[in-house]
Amino acid sequence: MLSTRRLFFALSLPDALAQTLVQWRAQHFAPEAGRPVAAANMHMTLAFLGEVSEQKERALRLLADRIRQPAFQLHLNDAGQWPRPGVV
């Protein structure tokens, strides 16, 4: 039986930003709006890959390790809520 994992590419967030987002979320969304994600687990998903085999995961990790990107700033001006999966 082949083993698969749900994978995605994401950007991690600086700790200070994650804490700010936790506070903002608490002020703007009711607790029943969804399952709150801990600050340490916050990230910005760039691409959701879905179920990936171990072989494909190894290949993706090799390719991802080759990505080099200079530092950049990202300014966000909107937020969204997906009620069904409980994501803000």
DRENDO-1510 file (C-alpha; in Angstrom, 1 decimal, always signed):
<recs>
REC; n; res; u; v; w
REC; 1; MET; +0.0; +0.0; +0.0 .
REC; 2; LEU; +1.4; +3.4; -1.0 .
REC; 3; SER; +1.6; +6.0; +1.7 .
REC; 4; THR; +0.5; +9.6; +0.9 .
REC; 5; ARG; +0.6; +12.9; +2.7 .
REC; 6; ARG; -1.3; +16.1; +2.2 .
REC; 7; LEU; +1.4; +18.7; +1.2 .
REC; 8; PHE; +1.5; +22.4; +0.4 .
REC; 9; PHE; +4.0; +25.1; -0.3 .
REC; 10; ALA; +3.8; +28.0; +2.2 .
REC; 11; LEU; +5.6; +31.0; +3.6 .
REC; 12; SER; +6.3; +31.0; +7.4 .
REC; 13; LEU; +5.5; +34.2; +9.2 .
REC; 14; PRO; +7.7; +36.1; +11.6 .
REC; 15; ASP; +6.7; +35.6; +15.2 .
REC; 16; ALA; +5.8; +39.2; +15.8 .
REC; 17; LEU; +3.4; +39.2; +12.8 .
REC; 18; ALA; +1.8; +35.9; +13.8 .
REC; 19; GLN; +1.1; +37.4; +17.3 .
REC; 20; THR; -0.4; +40.5; +15.7 .
REC; 21; LEU; -2.6; +38.3; +13.5 .
REC; 22; VAL; -3.8; +36.3; +16.5 .
REC; 23; GLN; -4.8; +39.6; +18.3 .
REC; 24; TRP; -6.5; +41.0; +15.1 .
REC; 25; ARG; -8.4; +37.7; +14.6 .
REC; 26; ALA; -9.7; +37.8; +18.2 .
REC; 27; GLN; -10.9; +41.4; +17.7 .
REC; 28; HIS; -12.6; +40.8; +14.3 .
REC; 29; PHE; -14.0; +37.3; +14.4 .
REC; 30; ALA; -16.2; +35.5; +16.9 .
REC; 31; PRO; -14.8; +32.3; +18.4 .
REC; 32; GLU; -17.4; +30.2; +16.5 .
REC; 33; ALA; -16.0; +31.5; +13.2 .
REC; 34; GLY; -13.6; +28.6; +13.0 .
REC; 35; ARG; -10.8; +26.7; +14.7 .
REC; 36; PRO; -8.2; +29.2; +15.7 .
REC; 37; VAL; -4.7; +28.3; +14.5 .
REC; 38; ALA; -1.9; +28.8; +17.1 .
REC; 39; ALA; +0.5; +31.6; +16.2 .
REC; 40; ALA; +3.4; +29.0; +15.9 .
REC; 41; ASN; +1.4; +27.2; +13.1 .
REC; 42; MET; +0.4; +30.3; +11.1 .
REC; 43; HIS; +1.6; +30.4; +7.5 .
REC; 44; MET; +0.6; +31.7; +4.1 .
REC; 45; THR; -0.3; +28.9; +1.8 .
REC; 46; LEU; +1.1; +29.5; -1.7 .
REC; 47; ALA; +0.0; +26.2; -3.4 .
REC; 48; PHE; -1.9; +23.3; -2.0 .
REC; 49; LEU; -0.6; +20.0; -3.6 .
REC; 50; GLY; -3.1; +17.6; -2.0 .
REC; 51; GLU; -2.3; +13.9; -1.5 .
REC; 52; VAL; +1.2; +13.2; -2.7 .
REC; 53; SER; +3.1; +9.9; -2.7 .
REC; 54; GLU; +6.3; +9.4; -0.8 .
REC; 55; GLN; +8.2; +9.2; -4.1 .
REC; 56; LYS; +6.7; +12.5; -5.4 .
REC; 57; GLU; +7.3; +14.1; -2.0 .
REC; 58; ARG; +11.0; +13.3; -2.2 .
REC; 59; ALA; +11.2; +14.7; -5.7 .
REC; 60; LEU; +9.3; +17.9; -4.6 .
REC; 61; ARG; +11.6; +18.4; -1.6 .
REC; 62; LEU; +14.7; +18.1; -3.8 .
REC; 63; LEU; +13.3; +20.7; -6.2 .
REC; 64; ALA; +12.1; +23.0; -3.4 .
REC; 65; ASP; +15.5; +22.9; -1.7 .
REC; 66; ARG; +16.9; +24.6; -4.9 .
REC; 67; ILE; +14.6; +27.6; -4.7 .
REC; 68; ARG; +16.4; +30.8; -3.7 .
REC; 69; GLN; +14.5; +34.0; -3.3 .
REC; 70; PRO; +15.9; +37.4; -2.2 .
REC; 71; ALA; +14.1; +39.0; +0.8 .
REC; 72; PHE; +10.9; +40.8; -0.1 .
REC; 73; GLN; +8.0; +42.6; +1.6 .
REC; 74; LEU; +4.4; +41.6; +1.1 .
REC; 75; HIS; +1.5; +44.0; +1.9 .
REC; 76; LEU; -1.9; +42.4; +2.5 .
REC; 77; ASN; -5.0; +44.5; +2.4 .
REC; 78; ASP; -7.8; +41.9; +2.7 .
REC; 79; ALA; -8.8; +38.9; +4.7 .
REC; 80; GLY; -11.2; +36.1; +4.0 .
REC; 81; GLN; -13.2; +33.5; +5.8 .
REC; 82; TRP; -14.1; +30.1; +4.5 .
REC; 83; PRO; -16.9; +28.9; +6.8 .
REC; 84; ARG; -17.2; +25.3; +5.7 .
REC; 85; PRO; -13.6; +24.3; +6.6 .
REC; 86; GLY; -13.5; +26.9; +9.4 .
REC; 87; VAL; -10.6; +28.9; +8.1 .
REC; 88; VAL; -10.1; +32.7; +8.5 .
</recs>
